[in-house]
Amino acid sequence: MNQPITQNRRQTALSIAISVFFFWGFVAASNGIFIPFCKKHFSLTQFESQLIDLTFYGGYFIGSLLLLLFSQMAKVDIINRIGYKRGIIYGLLISIVGALAIIPSVHAGSFPLILGAFFILALGFSLQQTCAQPLVIALGTPESGAHRLSLAGGINSLGTTIGPLVVALILFGGIGNNADASITSINQLYIFLAAVFLGVMLFFSFAPLPKVNADTAFEPGFGALRFPQLVFGMIAIFMYVGVEVSIQSNMGALLAEPAFGSMKESEIAPYIALYWGSLMIGRWAGAIPVFNFSKGLARVMLILVPFVAFGVVLGAIHISGKPVEGLYKYAFCVAAMVMTMFAGKEKPARTLLLFSGFGILAMILGLLTSGETALFAFLSGGLACSIMWPSIFALAISGLGKYAAQGSALLIMMILGGAIIPPLQGWIADQIGIHPSYAIAVLCFAYLAWFAWRTRKLDTGEAPVAH
């Protein structure tokens, strides 16, 4: 049974719980800087460099799969048994081991060992995410759970915005510095990350979080797979995470092209930060309903908040030492996203369909042009992806009833898309070039548009039927 939680205690607990979302984003976005370094340092092909994403996001899949299989064998929900708080602490401990394991792997000059260390790091993240997401949902009413996840996603995106800038500072001594990363700077980076994880783990250990566990009984078997919206939703999560990660993971190679500025790996951090900042812009806007504004004020905030978030992103880039004047035009992309969000009318299927269309158009524009126009178009993929997770999640588990917890676990497993699609794009890039390889993003957004159309009746409250 869950303990009764007062409003003040719930708000404090929510603030503590969503702090861990920041560090997931910090590390995941940092991969966009570390991947070009490994490509150059180990003389890798574009496909080989994307194996970092394969092992990192594959760790999410394996970790979730192991939890699910162990729970089935033991006939008990393991996460419910240990509790969300302790699960997050254990996950942070595993991530500390993974971060520290990268240091001797780089010293040994072994790319396979680095991949193994990233896998351990991701196993810890998988356990943290499996516990933290339902904890955020549990700290309030079920009706507002998706909005709290959007708020947590906004905090996650703040980490993805700041992460590349801090990593560039540690690896290269500053944004735009032409120096190559050294072994010493790699050591400093992962000692820093391990120290951060340790600090967060100690913070959670002593934080006044209430004892919250899942209220649903454990359901043996895989009955959730009888619901078509879940099965199609699993593919949608796979495609969504895959395209979100692949756009930025391959961006280092794109920016190295003469048509995109022939940038070195030490110069790409502002653009990686702007891409992940684009997700923050949309997620901050998506979290507005959490604050229960009046209808009129909510509309005003929906216009103001995205541009305030855009200002935060530009401010972070400016503080890091990079001029931002050339990024002001991106405000037109933000304005297009705001109009798309208004048209979505807070309905998951409608919103997902419109944002998928936004993504398709942005990717096609990027493929048909070059230079600044194409770059801003590809960066707009972050705006398109920004609100997709809660929309897909809400549609996929709609009507699952007692199978909702099982369905949630299966959906989290589909973060596997981040492990498969970036290397696939890398392989395509090795065959036809990095710029045309972004056609794969069009296909991913097209499936997401189909899924939104397929589940459109759920916006009207029509109950789905299991097969």
C-alpha positions as CSV (number, residue, x, y, z in Angstrom):
1,M,0.0,0.0,0.0
2,N,1.2,3.5,-0.8
3,Q,1.5,6.0,2.1
4,P,-0.8,9.0,2.2
5,I,1.0,11.9,0.8
6,T,0.3,15.5,1.6
7,Q,0.3,18.1,-1.2
8,N,3.5,19.8,0.0
9,R,5.3,16.4,0.4
10,R,4.1,15.4,-3.0
11,Q,5.6,18.5,-4.6
12,T,8.9,18.0,-2.8
13,A,9.0,14.4,-3.8
14,L,8.2,15.3,-7.4
15,S,11.0,17.9,-7.5
16,I,13.5,15.2,-6.2
17,A,12.3,12.5,-8.5
18,I,12.6,14.5,-11.7
19,S,16.2,15.6,-10.9
20,V,17.5,12.3,-12.2
21,F,15.9,13.0,-15.6
22,F,18.4,15.8,-16.0
23,F,21.4,13.5,-15.9
24,W,20.0,11.0,-18.3
25,G,19.7,13.8,-20.8
26,F,23.2,15.1,-19.9
27,V,24.9,11.8,-20.7
28,A,22.7,10.8,-23.7
29,A,23.3,14.1,-25.5
30,S,27.1,14.0,-24.6
31,N,27.3,10.9,-26.9
32,G,26.9,13.3,-29.8
33,I,30.2,14.8,-28.9
34,F,32.0,11.6,-27.9
35,I,31.0,9.7,-31.1
36,P,33.0,12.0,-33.5
37,F,35.9,11.8,-31.1
38,C,35.9,8.0,-31.2
39,K,35.5,8.0,-35.0
40,K,38.6,10.0,-35.4
41,H,40.6,8.5,-32.5
42,F,40.0,4.9,-33.6
43,S,39.7,5.6,-37.4
44,L,36.2,4.2,-37.5
45,T,33.6,4.2,-40.4
46,Q,30.4,6.1,-39.7
47,F,28.6,2.8,-39.1
48,E,31.3,1.7,-36.6
49,S,31.1,5.0,-34.7
50,Q,27.3,4.5,-34.3
51,L,28.0,1.3,-32.4
52,I,28.2,3.5,-29.3
53,D,24.5,4.2,-29.7
54,L,23.9,0.5,-30.4
55,T,25.4,-0.5,-27.0
56,F,24.1,2.4,-25.1
57,Y,20.4,2.1,-26.1
58,G,20.8,-1.7,-26.4
59,G,21.6,-1.6,-22.7
60,Y,18.2,0.0,-22.1
61,F,16.5,-2.9,-24.0
62,I,18.5,-5.7,-22.3
63,G,18.0,-4.2,-18.9
64,S,14.2,-3.9,-19.3
65,L,14.0,-7.4,-20.9
66,L,15.9,-8.9,-18.0
67,L,13.6,-7.2,-15.4
68,L,10.6,-8.5,-17.3
69,L,11.9,-12.0,-17.6
70,F,13.0,-12.3,-14.0
71,S,9.6,-11.0,-12.9
72,Q,7.9,-13.6,-15.0
73,M,10.0,-16.4,-13.6
74,A,9.6,-15.2,-10.0
75,K,5.9,-14.4,-10.6
76,V,6.4,-11.1,-8.8
77,D,7.0,-7.6,-9.9
78,I,10.7,-7.1,-9.0
79,I,10.5,-3.3,-9.2
80,N,7.4,-3.3,-7.0
81,R,9.3,-5.5,-4.5
82,I,12.3,-3.3,-4.1
83,G,10.5,0.0,-4.5
84,Y,11.0,2.9,-6.9
85,K,13.4,4.8,-4.7
86,R,15.7,1.9,-4.0
87,G,15.6,0.9,-7.7
88,I,16.8,4.4,-8.7
89,I,19.6,4.2,-6.2
90,Y,20.7,0.8,-7.5
91,G,20.6,2.1,-11.0
92,L,22.8,5.0,-10.2
93,L,25.3,2.6,-8.6
94,I,25.5,0.6,-11.8
95,S,26.0,3.8,-13.8
96,I,28.9,4.8,-11.6
97,V,30.6,1.5,-12.4
98,G,30.0,2.0,-16.1
99,A,31.4,5.6,-16.1
100,L,34.5,4.5,-14.3
101,A,35.0,1.5,-16.6
102,I,35.3,3.9,-19.6
103,I,38.6,5.3,-18.2
104,P,40.7,2.1,-18.4
105,S,39.0,1.2,-21.7
106,V,40.2,4.4,-23.3
107,H,43.7,3.9,-21.8
108,A,43.8,0.4,-23.3
109,G,43.0,1.8,-26.7
110,S,40.2,-0.7,-27.0
111,F,36.9,0.4,-28.7
112,P,35.2,-2.9,-27.8
113,L,36.0,-2.2,-24.1
114,I,34.5,1.3,-24.4
115,L,31.4,-0.2,-25.9
116,G,31.2,-2.7,-22.9
117,A,31.5,0.2,-20.5
118,F,28.7,2.1,-22.2
119,F,26.5,-1.0,-22.0
120,I,27.0,-1.1,-18.2
121,L,26.3,2.7,-18.0
122,A,23.0,2.1,-19.9
123,L,22.0,-0.8,-17.7
124,G,22.0,1.5,-14.8
125,F,20.0,4.1,-16.8
126,S,17.5,1.4,-17.7
127,L,16.8,0.6,-14.1
128,Q,16.6,4.3,-13.1
129,Q,14.1,5.0,-15.9
130,T,11.9,2.0,-15.2
131,C,11.5,3.2,-11.6
132,A,11.5,7.0,-12.1
133,Q,8.8,7.2,-14.8
134,P,6.0,5.4,-12.9
135,L,7.2,7.3,-9.7
136,V,6.5,10.6,-11.4
137,I,3.1,9.4,-12.6
138,A,2.3,8.1,-9.1
139,L,3.0,11.5,-7.4
140,G,-0.3,13.0,-8.4
141,T,-3.6,12.3,-10.1
142,P,-3.6,9.8,-13.0
143,E,-5.2,12.5,-15.2
144,S,-2.2,14.8,-14.9
145,G,0.4,12.0,-15.1
146,A,1.3,12.7,-18.8
147,H,1.8,16.4,-18.1
148,R,4.1,15.6,-15.2
149,L,6.1,13.4,-17.6
150,S,6.3,16.3,-20.0
151,L,7.6,18.4,-17.1
152,A,10.2,15.7,-16.3
153,G,11.0,15.5,-20.0
154,G,11.6,19.3,-20.0
155,I,14.1,18.8,-17.2
156,N,15.7,15.9,-19.2
157,S,16.0,18.2,-22.2
158,L,17.7,20.9,-20.1
159,G,20.3,18.2,-19.4
160,T,20.6,17.4,-23.1
161,T,21.1,21.1,-23.9
162,I,23.8,21.7,-21.3
163,G,25.5,18.3,-21.6
164,P,27.2,18.8,-25.0
165,L,28.5,22.3,-23.9
166,V,30.0,21.0,-20.7
167,V,31.5,18.0,-22.4
168,A,33.1,20.2,-25.1
169,L,34.5,22.4,-22.3
170,I,36.1,19.3,-20.6
171,L,37.3,17.5,-23.7
172,F,38.5,20.5,-25.8
173,G,39.0,23.3,-23.3
174,G,36.1,25.3,-24.7
175,I,33.6,25.5,-27.6
176,G,35.3,26.1,-30.9
177,N,38.7,25.3,-29.5
178,N,40.7,23.5,-32.3
179,A,42.6,21.3,-29.8
180,D,42.0,17.6,-30.0
181,A,40.7,15.7,-27.0
182,S,43.4,14.0,-24.9
183,I,43.3,10.9,-22.8
184,T,43.6,13.1,-19.7
185,S,40.5,15.1,-20.8
186,I,38.6,11.8,-21.3
187,N,39.6,10.7,-17.8
188,Q,38.4,14.1,-16.4
189,L,35.1,13.8,-18.2
190,Y,34.1,10.3,-16.8
191,I,35.5,11.0,-13.4
192,F,33.3,14.1,-13.4
193,L,30.3,12.0,-14.5
194,A,31.0,9.3,-11.9
195,A,31.2,11.9,-9.2
196,V,27.9,13.4,-10.3
197,F,26.2,10.0,-10.2
198,L,27.6,9.4,-6.8
199,G,26.3,12.8,-5.6
200,V,22.8,12.1,-7.0
201,M,22.8,8.6,-5.4
202,L,23.6,10.0,-2.0
203,F,21.0,12.7,-2.6
204,F,18.4,10.1,-3.3
205,S,19.5,7.9,-0.4
206,F,18.7,10.7,2.1
207,A,15.9,12.4,0.2
208,P,12.5,12.4,1.9
209,L,10.8,10.4,-0.8
210,P,7.5,8.6,0.3
211,K,7.3,4.9,-0.2
212,V,5.5,4.5,-3.5
213,N,5.0,1.3,-5.3
214,A,2.8,0.1,-8.2
215,D,-0.8,-0.5,-7.1
216,T,-1.6,-3.0,-9.9
217,A,-1.2,-6.7,-9.2
218,F,1.4,-8.7,-11.1
219,E,0.0,-10.3,-14.3
220,P,1.9,-13.4,-15.5
221,G,2.2,-13.9,-19.3
222,F,2.1,-11.3,-22.0
223,G,-1.6,-10.5,-22.1
224,A,-0.9,-6.9,-23.0
225,L,0.2,-8.0,-26.5
226,R,-3.4,-8.8,-27.3
227,F,-4.0,-5.0,-27.6
228,P,-3.1,-3.8,-31.1
229,Q,-2.6,-0.2,-30.0
230,L,0.2,-1.5,-27.7
231,V,1.9,-3.6,-30.4
232,F,1.8,-0.7,-32.9
233,G,2.8,1.7,-30.1
234,M,5.9,-0.4,-29.3
235,I,6.9,0.0,-32.9
236,A,6.1,3.7,-32.6
237,I,8.4,4.1,-29.6
238,F,11.1,2.2,-31.5
239,M,10.8,4.6,-34.4
240,Y,10.5,7.7,-32.2
241,V,13.6,7.0,-30.1
242,G,15.5,5.9,-33.2
243,V,14.9,9.0,-35.2
244,E,15.4,11.3,-32.2
245,V,18.8,9.8,-31.5
246,S,19.9,9.2,-35.1
247,I,19.4,12.8,-36.2
248,Q,21.9,14.1,-33.7
249,S,24.3,11.1,-33.6
250,N,25.0,11.5,-37.3
251,M,25.1,15.3,-37.2
252,G,28.8,15.4,-36.4
253,A,29.5,13.7,-39.7
254,L,27.0,16.0,-41.5
255,L,28.6,19.2,-40.1
256,A,32.0,17.9,-41.2
257,E,30.8,18.1,-44.9
258,P,32.0,21.1,-46.9
259,A,28.4,22.1,-47.6
260,F,27.8,22.3,-43.9
261,G,30.9,24.2,-42.8
262,S,33.6,21.5,-42.6
263,M,33.5,21.7,-38.8
264,K,35.8,19.8,-36.5
265,E,34.4,17.8,-33.6
266,S,35.3,20.6,-31.2
267,E,33.0,23.0,-33.1
268,I,29.8,21.0,-33.3
269,A,28.6,21.3,-29.6
270,P,26.4,24.4,-30.1
271,Y,24.4,22.6,-32.8
272,I,24.1,19.4,-30.8
273,A,22.9,21.7,-27.9
274,L,20.4,23.5,-30.1
275,Y,19.0,20.1,-31.3
276,W,18.5,18.8,-27.8
277,G,17.4,22.3,-26.8
278,S,14.6,22.0,-29.4
279,L,13.2,19.0,-27.5
280,M,13.3,21.2,-24.3
281,I,11.4,23.9,-26.1
282,G,8.5,21.6,-27.0
283,R,8.5,19.8,-23.6
284,W,8.4,22.9,-21.6
285,A,5.4,24.0,-23.6
286,G,3.8,20.5,-23.2
287,A,4.2,20.8,-19.4
288,I,2.1,24.0,-19.1
289,P,-1.1,22.1,-18.1
290,V,0.7,20.9,-14.9
291,F,0.4,24.4,-13.5
292,N,-3.4,24.6,-13.9
293,F,-3.5,28.1,-15.5
294,S,-6.8,29.6,-16.7
295,K,-7.6,28.8,-20.3
296,G,-6.7,32.3,-21.5
297,L,-3.4,32.4,-19.5
298,A,-2.5,28.9,-20.7
299,R,-2.8,30.1,-24.3
300,V,-0.5,33.1,-23.6
301,M,2.0,30.8,-21.9
302,L,1.9,28.4,-24.8
303,I,3.2,31.3,-27.0
304,L,5.7,32.7,-24.5
305,V,7.2,29.6,-22.9
306,P,8.7,28.1,-26.1
307,F,10.5,31.4,-26.9
308,V,11.7,31.7,-23.3
309,A,13.1,28.2,-23.6
310,F,14.7,29.2,-26.9
311,G,16.3,32.1,-25.1
312,V,17.6,29.7,-22.4
313,V,19.2,27.6,-25.1
314,L,20.9,30.6,-26.7
315,G,22.0,31.8,-23.3
316,A,23.7,28.5,-22.5
317,I,25.4,28.5,-25.9
318,H,26.5,32.1,-25.4
319,I,27.9,31.5,-21.9
320,S,29.9,28.6,-23.3
321,G,31.7,31.1,-25.6
322,K,30.0,30.6,-28.9
323,P,28.4,33.5,-30.9
324,V,24.7,33.0,-31.2
325,E,23.8,35.6,-33.9
326,G,23.6,33.0,-36.6
327,L,21.0,31.0,-34.6
328,Y,18.4,33.7,-34.3
329,K,16.6,32.7,-37.5
330,Y,15.8,29.4,-35.8
331,A,13.0,31.4,-34.1
332,F,10.9,30.9,-37.2
333,C,11.1,27.1,-36.7
334,V,10.0,27.6,-33.1
335,A,7.1,29.7,-34.2
336,A,6.1,26.9,-36.6
337,M,6.2,24.4,-33.7
338,V,3.9,26.7,-31.6
339,M,1.3,26.8,-34.4
340,T,1.5,23.0,-34.6
341,M,0.9,22.7,-30.9
342,F,-2.1,25.0,-31.0
343,A,-3.6,22.9,-33.8
344,G,-3.1,19.7,-31.8
345,K,-5.6,20.9,-29.1
346,E,-4.0,18.7,-26.4
347,K,-5.3,15.5,-28.1
348,P,-2.6,12.8,-28.2
349,A,-3.4,11.3,-31.6
350,R,-4.1,14.7,-33.3
351,T,-0.9,16.2,-31.8
352,L,1.2,13.2,-32.8
353,L,-0.1,13.3,-36.3
354,L,0.6,17.0,-36.7
355,F,4.1,16.8,-35.2
356,S,4.9,13.8,-37.4
357,G,3.9,15.8,-40.4
358,F,6.0,18.6,-39.2
359,G,9.0,16.2,-38.9
360,I,8.4,14.8,-42.4
361,L,8.3,18.3,-44.0
362,A,11.4,19.4,-42.1
363,M,13.4,16.3,-43.1
364,I,12.4,16.6,-46.8
365,L,13.4,20.3,-46.8
366,G,16.7,19.3,-45.3
367,L,17.3,16.7,-48.0
368,L,16.4,19.1,-50.8
369,T,18.6,22.0,-49.6
370,S,22.0,22.4,-48.1
371,G,23.9,24.8,-45.8
372,E,22.0,26.8,-43.2
373,T,18.5,26.0,-44.5
374,A,19.2,22.3,-44.4
375,L,20.9,22.5,-41.0
376,F,17.9,24.3,-39.4
377,A,15.5,21.9,-41.1
378,F,17.3,18.9,-39.6
379,L,17.6,20.6,-36.2
380,S,13.8,21.1,-36.3
381,G,13.6,17.3,-36.0
382,G,14.1,18.0,-32.3
383,L,11.0,20.2,-32.2
384,A,9.0,17.5,-34.0
385,C,10.1,14.8,-31.5
386,S,9.6,17.0,-28.4
387,I,6.1,15.9,-27.4
388,M,6.0,12.5,-29.0
389,W,6.9,10.3,-26.0
390,P,3.9,11.2,-23.8
391,S,1.5,11.1,-26.8
392,I,2.7,7.7,-28.0
393,F,2.7,6.4,-24.4
394,A,-0.8,7.6,-23.7
395,L,-2.2,6.1,-26.9
396,A,-0.4,2.8,-26.6
397,I,-1.6,1.9,-23.0
398,S,-5.1,3.3,-23.4
399,G,-7.6,0.7,-22.3
400,L,-5.1,-1.8,-21.1
401,G,-6.5,-2.0,-17.6
402,K,-4.7,-4.6,-15.5
403,Y,-2.1,-4.9,-18.2
404,A,-1.0,-1.3,-18.1
405,A,2.1,-1.9,-16.0
406,Q,3.2,-4.8,-18.3
407,G,2.5,-2.6,-21.3
408,S,4.6,0.2,-19.9
409,A,7.5,-2.2,-19.4
410,L,7.2,-3.4,-23.0
411,L,7.2,0.2,-24.3
412,I,10.3,1.1,-22.4
413,M,12.0,-1.9,-24.0
414,M,11.5,-0.3,-27.3
415,I,14.1,2.4,-26.5
416,L,16.0,-0.2,-28.5
417,G,15.2,2.0,-31.5
418,G,18.0,4.2,-30.4
419,A,20.4,1.3,-30.7
420,I,19.3,0.2,-34.2
421,I,18.4,3.2,-36.3
422,P,21.6,5.3,-35.8
423,P,23.9,2.5,-36.9
424,L,21.5,1.8,-39.8
425,Q,21.8,5.4,-40.9
426,G,25.5,5.2,-40.4
427,W,25.7,2.2,-42.7
428,I,23.5,4.0,-45.3
429,A,25.8,7.1,-45.0
430,D,28.9,4.9,-45.8
431,Q,27.1,3.8,-49.0
432,I,25.5,6.9,-50.3
433,G,26.8,9.9,-48.2
434,I,25.8,11.4,-44.9
435,H,23.4,14.0,-46.3
436,P,21.1,11.7,-48.3
437,S,21.2,9.2,-45.4
438,Y,18.7,11.5,-43.5
439,A,16.0,10.0,-45.7
440,I,15.6,7.3,-43.1
441,A,14.2,10.0,-40.7
442,V,11.4,10.6,-43.2
443,L,10.4,6.9,-43.0
444,C,10.4,7.0,-39.2
445,F,8.2,10.1,-39.1
446,A,5.9,8.5,-41.7
447,Y,5.3,5.5,-39.5
448,L,4.6,7.8,-36.5
449,A,2.0,9.6,-38.6
450,W,0.4,6.3,-39.6
451,F,0.2,5.2,-35.9
452,A,-1.4,8.5,-35.0
453,W,-4.0,8.1,-37.7
454,R,-4.5,4.4,-36.7
455,T,-5.3,5.4,-33.1
456,R,-7.2,8.6,-33.9
457,K,-10.5,7.3,-32.4
458,L,-8.8,7.1,-28.9
459,D,-8.9,11.0,-28.9
460,T,-12.7,10.7,-28.7
461,G,-12.6,8.2,-25.8
462,E,-13.6,5.2,-27.9
463,A,-12.5,2.1,-26.1
464,P,-10.0,-0.1,-27.9
465,V,-10.6,-3.8,-28.3
466,A,-8.1,-6.6,-27.5
467,H,-7.6,-9.3,-30.1
